[in-house]
């Protein structure tokens, strides 16, 4: 099975006042955009950070990391794995 890497990132809520709030200890869903398939979730830590890691996808795959915070609040970021 192929494997590729992604860089770590912070999960933050934009408070619309120039500040942000970390999303702590929360599931971050992962979706393989290139292959149209859901992957295993990763978790943000107590600081709202997701540590970089590897995924079971080929290098140069577009993946979407997304969170659903309820009340219609959803955020995502797409990256290309290495």
Order of alpha helices (4+ residues) and beta strands (2+ residues): beta-beta-beta-beta-beta-beta-beta-beta-beta-beta
